[in-house]
Amino acid sequence: CSCIREAIYLRPHEASIQYVYVRTHTHINAESNNLRCSGPRGKKEGSSRHIRMGCSITPDPRSWARSLVPFLAVALLALPSPSSAFYLPGVAPADYPYGATVPLNVNRLTPSLSKKDQHLRSLISYDHYHEQLHFCQPNGGPKQVQESLGSILFGDRILTSPFELHMANNETCKILCKDVHYPPEDAAFVNKLITENYNYNWLIDGLPAATVGYIDKEDAEPVYSIGFPLGQVVEMEGGEHWPVINNHYDILIDYHQIGGGGVSSVGTDGKDARYRVVGVEVQPRSIHTRIGANGDADCTSDPSPLYLHTESTVPQSPVAFTYSVYWRPSPTPWATRWDKYLHIRDTQIHWFFLANSTVVVLFLTGMVGVILLRALRKDIARYNQLDLSEDVQEDSGWKLVHGDVFRSPSYPMLLSVFLGSGAQLLFMTGTTIVFALLGFLSPSNRGSLGSVMIILYAFFGFIGGYVSARMYKTFGGEAFKRNIVLTPVLVPAIVFTKFILLNFFLIYERSSGAVPFVTMLFLVGIWFLFSVPLSFAGSYLGFKHPAIPPPVRTNQIPRQIPPGSGIWGGEGWWGGKYAGILAGGVLPFGAVTMELNLILNSIWFHRVYYMFGFLFICYGIMIMTTSTVTVLLIYWLLCSENYHWHWRAFLTAGSTALYILLYATLYWARNLRMGGWASNVVYLGYSGVIGFLMFVLTGSIGYFASWLFVRRIYSSIKID
């Protein structure tokens, strides 16, 4: 029976919110049962179709039990299934009937790596409808497509386009617009972008248009690279290299059929079928398009490349933009259509690096364990002897500074504010990574990662205010009102000020990456309406609680620190405090090097970052490494009878940011060849912002680990 066959061969991942399917794998014997089917029948309601299949079964008296089983199976499976009806917000599939219009939206133009030397020439992105590009616009002008906050902050500017795509309907050499004239100065601007390897960025059904390549010649699996070139530099006769613009686009769209009479019957028996876009490839060309007397375009008679002349003395023929659309059936389901874009490369290197970092963490943890189990046990046993002989009294060690180790640090206000902001960043980063790891931040929902980070940071302002107030009260501070104000203001104000200054450079370059003024106001609104009140509430609660009492009494007169009390006993630069501070950031930086390189590639090369499982492991390794290294160095510091450990712990762990800045500088010299001063300022400015946030984050991790360690060891000794 046709309705049962339809039900059997429907795949679970093809079910969407708009469809309810009856699925059964039970085979019914038509000879022993009187089976009649009354469907399928469809009734349109808006853009969705509700399919109902009715089957009546008249069982044979001798086989009533056998016929009852499939009936119950169909009835149970027809109930709503959470697994087939659940989709994350913003990423539900769109189903198109045959001939339906499929939207093609355009995004900004972004620079890409040079194929010649693998260097990036610029960081400035431009709007697709920049006035000097003279690209074709839809009737009535382009309209803004709704975007998320994170998408706008990362520079996306998505607009409608004049392209007309109809589902499963092939079209060749359609005119987009013609008689486009480029003045010499505009032609020079376009040629400059071509030589700097700028890419188009289109979106078809939310899926980015891509160029297809292969990792190696023997690999049969294609890899999609987001974007396709604005033009290319070709070698002309005589050895000259000229930039030519791509004015014809072959758009190859893969679609997946989810119903009807099959892929081969598109347009005939498959009119009731629905289709989903699962792949987009664009093959651009530079040609001289000829427009006939009847207005039709000829895209094949003159395939010579089109060069935009920059000399006013050379006449420039008008440019025509054309495109062709080819639809290809694909077995790829909608749920896995992003796999082509997220092809995992060098997983063995990734696992090797993580295994190496894990070994380092285990080694450091083992060292700290040895200290706690052997050195500390021995020290505590000796210090707690009832018969305190003279040699023990004059012995050196961390016990002798017990009366000063919990003395209030210098600049307690600044330290407490940094600790509160660091705790806020720690919770925000960890929660964001967990959400991404669980799949809630899909790449198809553009800008979701940035939006979630901003929202979580605002809502974790309560934790920042509480930690800052509690630590400030423990330090003995009395300027409570100033602490309440500075906690939600200081670190965000530093970042926001840098952000505004860099935004002015982007505005000067007329870049699409410049954040609009309205978005700036929206960020300030989130800051003052959510983050600041929550931080005030956390600070109020923190000051309501009593100060955390130290396990030992603090002396009234500070103890004199003996000379040569550096970590390695020296008094110079190498043996003093700076050597210990710089040494503390080496291993934490080594734990994040691999992921840092991938994140920088994602930011500056406009690639999709998706390996959140590796990032989750790396984040945990960084926390453990930072904690163990800082604890070890603070223990050696206390053994040298130096009790100024508060800022030392924070700066030792925070020195990881210094190595991140050095790596960003090396990355700048190795991968970037930017001639414009604006691109260099933007890169160094944003690298500084990342370094500052990492300084606050890692510094807070190291401080809290050392704080817990110091409290633990001094609570284990007896003090007369």
C-alpha positions in Angstrom: 0.0 0.0 0.0 1.4 3.4 -1.0 0.8 5.1 2.3 2.6 2.5 4.3 5.5 2.6 1.9 5.7 6.3 2.3 5.7 5.9 6.0 8.4 3.3 6.0 11.0 5.2 4.0 10.8 8.6 5.7 13.9 9.3 7.6 13.8 10.7 11.2 16.0 13.7 10.5 13.7 14.8 7.7 10.8 15.5 10.1 10.4 19.2 11.0 8.1 21.3 13.1 5.7 21.7 10.2 5.4 18.0 9.5 4.1 15.1 11.4 4.9 11.7 9.8 3.7 8.2 10.6 6.7 5.9 10.6 6.6 2.2 11.0 8.9 -0.7 10.1 6.3 -3.3 10.5 5.5 -5.3 7.4 1.8 -6.1 7.0 0.8 -9.1 5.0 -1.8 -7.8 2.5 -3.1 -11.3 1.7 -3.9 -12.2 5.3 -5.3 -8.7 6.1 -7.8 -6.6 4.4 -5.9 -3.3 4.2 -7.3 -0.2 2.7 -5.6 3.2 2.4 -7.4 6.5 2.2 -4.4 8.9 1.8 -2.2 10.7 1.6 -4.4 13.7 1.7 -2.9 17.2 2.1 -4.4 20.4 3.2 -2.5 23.7 2.9 -2.4 26.1 5.8 -0.2 29.0 5.2 3.3 27.9 4.2 3.1 24.5 5.8 1.2 21.3 4.7 -0.3 18.9 7.2 -0.3 15.4 5.7 -2.8 12.9 7.0 -2.8 9.2 6.2 -5.7 7.1 7.0 -5.5 3.3 7.0 -8.3 0.9 8.0 -7.3 -2.7 8.8 -9.8 -5.5 8.9 -8.0 -8.3 10.6 -8.4 -11.9 9.8 -10.1 -13.7 12.7 -7.3 -16.2 12.8 -4.6 -13.5 13.0 -6.1 -10.7 15.1 -3.1 -10.6 17.4 -0.7 -10.2 14.5 -2.7 -7.4 12.9 -3.2 -5.6 16.3 0.6 -5.1 16.7 1.2 -2.9 13.7 -1.9 -0.9 14.5 -0.6 -0.1 18.0 2.8 0.6 16.6 1.4 3.1 14.1 -0.7 4.7 16.8 2.2 5.1 19.2 4.6 6.4 16.6 2.0 8.9 15.4 2.2 10.7 18.8 4.3 13.9 18.8 8.0 13.0 19.2 10.2 15.5 21.1 13.2 14.4 19.1 11.7 15.2 15.7 10.0 18.4 16.7 12.8 20.1 18.6 14.9 22.8 16.9 17.2 25.4 18.4 15.9 29.0 18.0 16.7 30.5 14.7 17.9 27.3 13.0 14.7 25.6 12.0 14.8 24.3 8.4 13.0 26.1 5.6 11.1 24.0 3.2 10.5 25.2 -0.4 8.1 23.8 -3.0 9.2 23.5 -6.6 9.6 27.0 -8.2 9.5 28.9 -4.9 11.7 31.9 -4.5 14.9 31.2 -2.4 16.4 34.4 -0.9 20.0 35.3 -1.7 21.3 37.9 0.7 24.6 39.6 0.5 27.1 40.3 3.3 30.2 42.5 3.5 33.3 42.1 1.4 36.2 40.7 3.5 39.9 40.2 2.8 41.3 36.7 2.5 44.7 34.9 2.4 46.8 35.4 -0.7 47.1 32.2 -2.7 50.6 33.2 -3.7 52.3 33.8 -0.3 49.5 32.9 2.3 49.5 36.4 3.8 46.6 38.7 4.6 46.8 42.2 3.1 44.1 44.0 5.0 41.7 43.8 7.9 39.2 46.4 6.6 35.9 45.0 5.4 33.5 46.9 3.2 29.7 47.0 2.6 28.6 45.1 -0.4 26.8 48.2 -1.7 29.8 50.5 -1.2 29.3 53.4 -3.6 32.7 52.8 -5.3 31.9 49.2 -6.0 28.8 50.0 -8.2 27.2 46.5 -7.6 23.7 45.9 -8.7 20.9 46.8 -6.3 17.4 45.5 -6.1 14.4 47.6 -7.0 13.6 50.1 -4.3 17.2 49.7 -2.9 18.6 47.1 -0.6 16.8 46.4 2.7 18.5 45.5 6.0 18.1 41.9 7.1 17.5 41.4 10.8 20.8 40.5 12.6 21.8 39.6 16.1 23.9 41.8 18.4 26.9 39.6 18.0 26.6 39.5 14.2 26.7 43.3 14.1 29.6 43.6 16.5 31.6 41.2 14.4 31.0 43.3 11.3 28.2 41.5 9.4 26.0 43.8 7.3 23.4 41.5 5.6 21.3 43.1 2.9 18.8 41.9 0.3 20.0 41.5 -3.3 18.4 41.6 -6.9 19.2 37.8 -7.5 16.1 35.7 -8.3 16.5 32.0 -7.4 13.7 29.6 -7.9 13.8 26.2 -6.3 15.0 23.4 -8.6 14.7 25.7 -11.6 17.9 26.0 -13.6 18.6 29.3 -15.3 21.5 30.4 -17.4 23.1 33.8 -18.2 20.5 36.0 -16.5 21.2 39.7 -16.5 21.6 41.2 -13.0 22.3 44.7 -14.3 24.1 46.3 -17.3 25.7 49.5 -18.4 27.6 49.9 -15.1 30.3 52.6 -15.5 33.4 52.7 -13.3 35.1 56.1 -13.1 38.9 55.9 -12.9 39.1 56.4 -9.1 36.4 53.8 -8.5 38.2 51.4 -10.9 41.4 51.9 -8.9 39.6 51.2 -5.7 38.1 47.9 -7.1 41.5 46.8 -8.5 43.1 47.5 -5.1 40.5 45.2 -3.4 41.2 42.5 -6.0 44.9 42.6 -5.4 44.3 42.4 -1.7 42.2 39.2 -2.3 38.8 40.4 -1.1 35.9 37.9 -1.1 32.2 38.2 -1.7 30.1 36.8 1.1 26.6 35.6 0.1 23.9 33.8 2.1 21.4 31.5 0.5 18.9 30.1 2.9 21.3 31.1 5.7 24.0 29.0 4.2 27.2 30.8 3.1 28.3 30.6 -0.6 31.6 28.9 -0.8 34.4 27.8 -3.1 35.2 24.1 -3.2 38.6 22.7 -2.8 40.4 19.6 -1.5 42.9 19.1 1.3 45.1 17.0 -1.0 44.9 15.4 -4.4 44.1 12.0 -3.0 41.2 13.3 -0.8 37.9 12.7 -2.5 35.9 14.7 0.1 35.5 18.3 -0.9 36.1 21.1 1.6 34.0 24.3 1.5 35.8 27.6 2.1 33.4 30.4 2.9 33.3 33.2 0.3 34.5 33.5 -3.2 36.9 36.0 -4.9 35.9 39.5 -6.1 38.4 39.0 -8.9 41.8 37.6 -9.7 45.2 38.8 -10.9 46.0 37.3 -14.3 49.2 37.3 -16.2 48.7 39.1 -19.6 50.9 39.0 -22.6 54.3 40.5 -21.9 54.4 39.2 -18.3 52.2 42.0 -16.8 49.8 41.1 -14.0 46.4 42.8 -14.2 43.5 42.6 -11.8 40.3 41.5 -13.4 36.8 41.6 -11.8 34.4 38.7 -11.7 31.2 39.8 -13.3 29.6 36.4 -13.9 28.6 33.9 -11.2 27.8 30.3 -11.7 25.7 29.4 -8.6 25.5 25.7 -7.9 23.0 24.9 -5.2 22.6 21.4 -3.6 19.1 20.6 -2.5 17.6 17.7 -0.6 14.1 16.4 -1.2 12.0 15.5 1.8 8.8 14.3 0.1 6.9 13.8 -3.2 7.6 11.4 -6.0 11.4 11.6 -5.9 14.2 13.8 -7.2 13.9 12.7 -10.8 10.3 13.8 -10.9 10.9 17.4 -10.1 8.4 19.6 -11.9 6.0 16.7 -12.8 5.1 14.1 -10.2 7.2 15.9 -7.5 5.2 19.1 -7.4 3.9 18.3 -4.0 7.5 17.6 -2.7 9.4 20.0 -0.5 13.1 20.8 -0.8 15.8 22.1 1.4 19.0 23.9 0.6 22.0 21.8 1.8 25.0 23.3 -0.1 26.0 26.4 -2.0 29.0 26.8 -4.3 29.8 29.8 -6.5 32.2 29.6 -9.4 32.9 33.3 -10.5 34.3 34.3 -13.9 35.5 37.4 -15.5 34.1 37.7 -19.0 33.0 40.3 -21.6 29.2 39.9 -21.7 27.4 40.8 -24.9 23.9 42.1 -24.8 21.8 41.3 -27.8 19.3 43.6 -29.5 16.5 41.7 -27.8 18.0 42.3 -24.4 19.3 38.7 -23.9 22.9 38.2 -22.6 25.6 36.1 -24.2 28.0 34.7 -21.6 30.0 32.4 -23.8 31.1 34.1 -27.0 33.8 36.3 -25.4 35.4 34.6 -22.4 38.3 37.1 -22.2 38.8 38.7 -18.7 37.4 42.1 -17.9 39.8 44.7 -16.8 38.8 48.0 -15.2 41.0 50.8 -16.6 42.2 53.4 -14.2 43.4 55.8 -16.8 41.0 58.6 -17.8 42.4 58.6 -21.3 41.4 55.0 -21.9 37.6 54.6 -22.6 36.0 52.0 -20.2 33.2 49.9 -21.8 30.2 49.5 -19.6 30.1 46.4 -17.4 27.3 43.9 -17.3 26.8 41.5 -14.3 25.2 38.1 -15.0 24.6 34.9 -13.3 23.5 31.3 -13.9 21.8 29.0 -11.4 22.2 25.2 -11.4 20.3 23.0 -8.9 21.9 19.6 -8.0 20.0 16.9 -6.0 22.0 15.8 -3.0 21.7 13.0 -0.4 23.0 15.3 2.3 20.3 15.8 4.9 19.6 19.3 6.3 20.9 18.4 9.7 24.4 17.8 8.4 24.7 20.5 5.7 27.3 22.4 7.8 29.7 19.5 7.9 31.2 20.6 4.5 32.1 23.9 6.0 33.4 22.5 9.3 35.8 20.0 7.9 38.2 19.0 10.8 41.8 19.3 9.8 44.9 18.0 11.6 43.0 16.2 14.4 46.0 14.1 15.2 48.1 17.2 15.8 45.3 18.5 18.0 45.1 15.3 20.1 48.9 15.2 20.4 49.0 18.7 21.6 46.2 18.2 24.1 47.9 15.0 25.3 51.2 16.9 25.7 49.4 19.6 27.7 47.7 17.0 29.9 51.1 15.4 30.7 52.4 18.8 31.7 49.4 19.4 34.0 49.7 16.0 35.6 53.4 16.6 36.2 52.7 20.0 37.8 49.9 18.6 39.9 52.3 15.8 41.0 54.8 18.4 42.0 52.3 20.3 44.0 51.1 17.0 45.5 54.7 16.2 46.6 55.0 19.6 48.2 51.7 19.1 50.1 52.4 15.5 51.1 56.1 15.7 51.9 57.4 19.2 52.4 54.4 20.6 54.1 53.8 17.6 56.2 57.3 17.7 57.4 57.2 21.4 58.0 53.9 21.3 59.9 55.1 18.4 62.0 58.3 20.3 62.9 56.5 23.5 63.6 53.9 21.8 65.8 56.5 20.1 68.1 55.8 20.8 71.7 59.5 21.1 72.5 60.5 24.2 70.5 64.3 24.0 70.7 66.6 26.9 69.8 67.5 25.6 66.3 63.8 25.3 65.4 63.2 28.8 66.7 65.8 30.2 64.4 64.9 28.0 61.5 63.8 29.7 58.3 60.6 28.9 56.4 57.1 29.9 55.6 56.0 29.6 59.2 58.0 32.6 60.3 55.9 35.0 58.2 52.6 33.7 59.7 52.0 37.1 61.4 52.3 39.0 58.1 51.1 36.7 55.4 47.5 37.9 55.7 48.4 41.6 55.9 46.4 43.8 53.6 48.1 44.1 50.2 49.0 47.4 48.6 46.2 49.0 46.4 43.5 46.7 47.8 40.8 48.6 45.9 42.4 47.9 42.5 43.1 44.2 43.3 39.6 43.6 44.6 38.0 45.1 41.4 40.3 43.0 39.2 39.4 39.9 41.2 35.7 40.6 40.8 36.0 41.2 37.1 38.1 38.1 36.7 35.5 35.9 38.4 32.9 37.4 36.1 35.0 36.6 33.1 35.7 33.1 34.4 32.1 32.2 34.7 31.1 33.9 31.5 33.8 32.1 29.5 33.1 28.7 31.0 29.3 28.9 30.5 29.7 30.1 26.9 32.0 27.2 26.1 29.6 24.7 27.7 26.7 26.1 25.7 28.7 25.9 22.5 29.8 22.4 23.4 26.2 21.2 23.8 25.3 22.7 20.4 23.2 25.6 21.5 25.4 28.1 19.5 25.0 26.8 16.0 27.1 28.5 13.2 23.9 28.8 11.2 22.6 31.3 13.8 25.1 34.0 13.0 26.5 36.0 15.8 25.0 33.8 18.5 28.4 33.3 20.2 29.0 37.0 20.6 25.5 37.7 21.7 25.6 35.0 24.4 29.0 36.2 25.7 27.7 39.8 26.1 24.5 38.7 27.8 26.2 36.2 30.1 28.8 38.8 31.1 26.0 41.3 32.0 24.1 38.7 34.1 27.3 37.5 35.8 27.8 41.0 37.1 26.2 39.8 40.3 29.1 37.4 40.9 31.7 40.1 40.0 30.1 42.5 42.5 29.9 39.9 45.3 33.5 38.7 44.9 34.9 42.2 44.7 33.0 43.4 47.8 33.8 40.3 49.8 37.6 40.4 49.0 37.7 44.2 49.6 36.1 43.8 53.0 38.6 41.0 53.8 41.5 43.2 52.8 40.2 45.7 55.4 39.0 48.4 53.0 36.6 51.0 54.1 35.7 52.9 50.9 32.7 50.7 50.2 30.9 53.1 47.9 33.9 53.5 45.7 34.3 49.8 45.4 30.6 49.3 44.5 31.0 51.9 41.7 34.4 50.8 40.3 33.6 47.1 40.1 31.1 47.2 37.2 32.8 50.2 35.6 36.6 50.0 35.6 37.3 46.9 33.4 34.3 47.4 31.0 35.2 51.1 30.7 38.8 50.3 29.7 37.6 47.8 27.1 34.8 50.1 25.8 37.2 53.1 25.5 39.6 51.1 23.4 36.7 49.8 21.4 35.4 53.3 20.6 38.9 54.5 19.6 39.3 51.6 17.2 35.8 52.2 15.9 36.8 55.7 14.8 39.6 54.3 12.7 37.1 52.0 11.0 34.7 54.9 10.4 37.6 56.9 8.9 38.2 54.0 6.5 34.5 53.8 5.7 34.6 50.1 6.7 31.5 48.0 7.3 33.2 46.8 10.5 32.5 50.1 12.2 29.8 49.5 14.8 26.7 51.8 14.3 26.0 54.4 16.9 22.6 52.8 17.7 24.4 49.5 18.5 26.8 51.4 20.8 23.8 52.9 22.7 22.3 49.4 22.9 25.6 48.1 24.5 25.6 50.9 26.9 22.0 50.2 27.8 22.8 46.5 28.5 25.7 47.6 30.6 23.7 50.1 32.8 20.4 48.3 32.8 21.6 44.8 33.6 25.3 44.6 34.5 25.5 47.6 36.8 22.4 46.9 38.9 23.3 43.2 39.2 26.8 44.2 40.3 25.4 46.6 42.8 23.2 43.8 44.2 26.1 41.5 44.5 28.3 44.1 46.2 25.5 44.9 48.7 25.2 41.2 49.5 29.0 40.9 49.8 29.3 43.8 52.2 26.5 42.4 54.3 28.5 39.2 54.9 31.3 39.4 57.4 35.0 39.6 56.3 36.6 36.2 55.8 38.7 35.8 59.0 42.4 34.7 58.5 43.4 31.5 60.2 46.3 33.2 62.1 46.6 36.6 63.8 48.4 39.4 62.0 51.2 41.2 63.8 50.9 45.0 64.4 54.5 45.6 63.3 55.4 44.3 59.8 58.3 41.8 59.7 61.4 42.9 57.8 61.9 40.9 54.6 65.5 39.5 54.4 67.7 40.3 51.4 67.8 37.8 48.6 64.2 36.8 49.1 63.4 36.3 45.4 62.1 33.0 44.2 65.6 31.8 43.2 67.4 33.7 45.9 68.8 36.5 43.8 68.6 40.2 44.2 69.0 41.2 40.5 66.6 41.3 37.7 67.0 37.6 36.9 66.8 36.3 40.5 64.3 38.9 41.7 60.6 39.2 41.5 60.4 39.9 37.8 62.0 36.5 36.9 59.4 34.7 38.9 56.5 36.7 37.5 57.7 36.0 33.9 58.3 32.4 34.6 54.7 31.8 35.8 53.1 32.5 32.5 55.1 30.2 30.3 53.3 26.9 30.9 49.7 28.3 30.9 50.5 30.0 27.6 51.8 26.7 26.2 48.5 25.1 27.2 46.5 27.5 25.0 48.9 28.0 22.0 47.1 25.6 19.6 43.6 27.0 20.3 44.9 30.5 20.3 46.2 30.1 16.8 42.8 28.7 15.6 40.9 31.5 17.3 43.1 34.2 15.7 42.6 32.5 12.3 38.8 32.5 12.9 38.8 36.2 13.9 41.1 37.6 11.2 40.6 35.2 8.4 36.8 35.1 8.8 36.6 31.4 9.4 34.1 29.4 11.4 35.4 28.2 14.7 33.7 25.0 15.7 36.0 22.8 17.8 34.5 23.6 21.1 35.2 20.2 22.5 39.0 20.9 22.1 38.4 24.4 23.5 36.6 23.0 26.6 39.5 20.6 27.3 42.0 23.4 26.7 40.2 25.8 29.0 40.3 23.2 31.8 44.0 22.5 31.2 44.7 26.3 31.3 42.9 26.7 34.7 44.7 23.7 36.2 48.1 24.8 34.8 47.7 28.4 35.9 46.7 27.3 39.4 49.4 24.8 40.0 52.2 27.0 38.6 51.2 29.9 40.7 50.8 27.8 43.9 54.2 26.4 43.4 55.9 29.8 42.9 54.0 31.3 45.9 55.2 28.4 48.1 58.8 29.1 47.2 58.2 32.8 47.8 56.9 32.2 51.3 59.8 29.8 52.0 62.1 32.7 51.3 60.3 34.7 54.1 58.6 37.1 51.6 55.0 37.6 52.6 54.1 40.0 49.7 52.3 37.3 47.8 49.0 39.0 46.9 50.0 41.0 43.9 52.8 38.5 43.1 50.2 35.8 42.6 48.0 37.9 40.5 50.9 39.2 38.3 52.5 35.7 38.0 49.4 34.2 36.6 48.5 37.3 34.6 51.9 37.2 32.9 50.3 34.7 30.5 48.7 37.7 28.8 52.2 39.0 28.1 53.1 35.9 26.1 49.8 36.1 24.3 50.6 39.6 23.2 54.1 38.4 22.1 52.5 35.6 20.1 50.0 38.0 18.6 53.0 40.2 17.5 54.7 37.2 16.0 51.4 36.2 14.3 51.2 39.8 12.9 54.8 39.6 11.5 54.4 36.1 10.1 50.9 36.0 8.6 50.0 39.7 7.9 51.4 42.0 5.2 49.2 45.0 5.7 50.2 48.2 4.0 47.6 50.5 5.4 48.1 52.0 8.8 44.5 51.6 9.8 44.6 47.8 9.5 47.7 47.6 11.7 46.2 49.9 14.3 43.0 47.8 14.4 45.0 44.5 14.7 47.3 45.8 17.5 44.4 47.5 19.3 42.2 44.4 19.4 45.2 42.3 20.4 45.7 44.6 23.3 42.0 44.2 24.3 42.4 40.4 24.2 45.6 40.6 26.2 44.1 42.8 28.9 41.1 40.5 29.4 43.4 37.5 29.6 45.5 39.3 32.2 42.4 39.9 34.4 41.2 36.3 33.8 44.4 34.4 34.4 45.5 36.7 37.2 42.3 36.0 39.1 42.6 32.3 38.6 46.2 32.3 40.0 45.3 34.5 42.9 42.3 32.5 44.1 44.3 29.2 43.8 47.2 30.8 45.9 44.7 32.3 48.4 43.1 28.9 49.1 46.6 27.3 49.3 47.9 29.9 51.7 44.9 29.7 54.0 45.1 25.9 54.0 48.7 25.6 55.0 48.5 28.3 57.7 45.4 26.8 59.2 47.4 23.5 59.8 50.0 24.9 62.2 49.8 25.8 65.8 50.7 29.4 66.7 51.4 30.4 70.3 
